[in-house]
Amino acid sequence: MRKPDAVRAFAAAAFMMLAPAAMAQTTLAPHDVPARRVPVPDDVSPQLRAVIAQPLHSGWDTPPVTAEGWRRLADSEAAAAAAVVEPMARRLHVTIEQSTIDGVKVYRVTPETIPTPNARRLLIHLHGGCYVLNPGEAALPEAVLMAGFSHMPVISVDYRMPPTAYFPAALDDAMTVYTAALKMTKPQDIGVFGSSAGGALTLEMMLRAKQEHLPPPGAIAVGTPMADETEHGDSMQTNALVDNVLVSPSGFCNAAARFYANGHDMADPMISPLNGDFQGFPPTILTTGTRDLLLSDTVRTHQKLLQSGVQADLLVFEGMSHAQFTLDDRIPEDRQAFTEISAFLDRYLGH
Amino acid sequence: MRKPDAVRAFAAAAFMMLAPAAMAQTTLAPHDVPARRVPVPDDVSPQLRAVIAQPLHSGWDTPPVTAEGWRRLADSEAAAAAAVVEPMARRLHVTIEQSTIDGVKVYRVTPETIPTPNARRLLIHLHGGCYVLNPGEAALPEAVLMAGFSHMPVISVDYRMPPTAYFPAALDDAMTVYTAALKMTKPQDIGVFGSSAGGALTLEMMLRAKQEHLPPPGAIAVGTPMADETEHGDSMQTNALVDNVLVSPSGFCNAAARFYANGHDMADPMISPLNGDFQGFPPTILTTGTRDLLLSDTVRTHQKLLQSGVQADLLVFEGMSHAQFTLDDRIPEDRQAFTEISAFLDRYLGH
């Protein structure tokens, strides 16, 4: 019969500790979480189950330490991705064309059929890859998904990356394309989107547009953004070694971001946009997964947007690690994600 | 120089496994997650840090095994909660009055000042506590928060619980109050809300209202619902022993739900509402936290609502375990939660 007493003690502690005196004395002890075996959830599609069952990203804890090492890593991924992009583009009836806009390399990803209201709309895509990975066609799976599901034309920015160019080259290239887009169509007909580093770049563009007195776009879609590179975010700890993509805050992705920053202050809102002022941002939809190492960065961004008076929607997908909603149109949950993101953009872009 | 090869292999595997033949052969191995020490996050308020730092709910793994044990546990918690409710009601300028509606015990939780548009609005509250805990005033912290922040009158249903009455007594009592409310004001002026078992009861009420051909309310607010009592939900595993409230799917809360079900099929949508048909549900706002054992139940409910054509918003709070947004108005994040939930209800209830 010790239970009632134990629970009473708990309930009392839960509230009494909020008394200022008690709070000052509280020892903020960490939780020790024992080892455990986490099964693949059975409440998702077979395709997503296969993705969740993958082992941890190989080499996650031994990132390259030289510029040449990073370049080789990026090149090797690009080769693997090219084989994925073209079949997906065929399935989703979109065409891909390489081009440049004011000197910046881009891909134009265009639906074969564009319904009338979308003819003057334009989406700008910033790819992920920790500011260092996914050059060339490796950037394109998310752009192809978006063009295929939104039926809007997409310009994917193949921004300069280390070791060719460092901070703020990626953002400069994104702004060059945004500035050009403002000459092509009305701001409210422009959407900007991207995930991971691409989500951060999307937020950074909004901060930079305010600095440069450029009008905001009509809406943005921010996937699991690298919004805070200052080692905060609770899911960095709770989902460490659960997320099979980023795996750990001491893994390759934060190393890559530091390589991009090239000694620049990681707390600068142009690298950690969560430190910026979100007032005046356009309507924003954010997407993450329950196993995402950046679940916290995503929900903190969402809360800060709401507190800044911005219309902001949040999607969280069951069982997904970092950015797994951007992989492949054959995963039903990825189709669902881009259906919902497309509906949001359609709702808030100019009509 | 083994990194590029390792990563290439990963990238190729990520996509090739989606080929049907490969997928059928995939071994869905669980992840073995090593023991780790999870610090208290430093990106939340000091008040929330104190809540997060609390040890695991004492007695979480030794639930009562007799009716008398459950009753004593419920009574002991109720005593602790009473001390919390009245000071919070004073701080938030709401009054509490015990009453009955068609034989069902209720509390009327009423803001001292009700702005004109809220005079004909009415919120019905279903408390949490795994269908067994939080009788009497222990039900009221969330009702007081909602009345205080929404400035709308709240009726909190002190529904019958085991060992006095079993499934579907709680739902029957909730429906009695809803039916009475429909005679007091227009359906679009009624909101229904609750967390945990109260979130599940809110969803179950919507299913039951459809069965009984009653009109839906104007909007609902569903906090971290016990939406699926059939042992699914990935965060049940990933947040096990991280969530310091529910702690584990093999803890006291699922035991309590089985005690309530009293042998009834746990997959019945009136116990596991995620198994129900959400078509025609009113606009819904869902709230959870990154450490919540029911994070997955919440986001799965959100996705199913969206796929059913329902307007559904999702809030996820950094670092929070189960239902910690309902604790106390002195926690800034709890104030923020009820500010946002109130704004949603104000937006979708009748004007």
Interface residues (C-beta under 8 A of the other chain):
Chain A: M1 R2 K3 P4 D5 A6 V7 R8 A9 F10 A11 A12 A13 A14 F15 M17 L18 A22 M23 T26 T27 L28 A29 P30 H31 D32 V33 P34 A35 R36 R37 V38 P39 V40 P41 D42 D43 V44 P46 Q47 R49 A50 V51 A53 Q54 P55 L56 H57 S58 G59 T62 P63 P64 G69 R72 L73 D75 S76 E77 A79 A80 A81 A83 V84 D228 H232 G233 D234 S235 Q237 T238 N239 A240 L241 V242 N244 T290 R291 L295 S296 V299 R300 H302 Q303 L306 Q307 D313 L314 L315 V316 F317 E318 G319 L327 D328 R330 I331 Q336 E340
Chain B: M1 R2 K3 P4 D5 A6 V7 R8 A9 F10 A11 A12 A13 A14 F15 M17 L18 M23 T26 T27 L28 A29 P30 H31 D32 V33 P34 A35 R36 R37 V38 P39 V40 P41 D42 D43 V44 P46 Q47 R49 A50 V51 A53 Q54 P55 L56 H57 S58 G59 T62 P63 P64 G69 R72 L73 D75 S76 E77 A79 A80 A81 A83 V84 D228 H232 G233 D234 S235 Q237 T238 N239 A240 L241 V242 N244 T290 R291 L295 S296 V299 R300 H302 Q303 L306 Q307 D313 L314 L315 V316 F317 E318 G319 L327 D328 R330 I331 Q336 E340
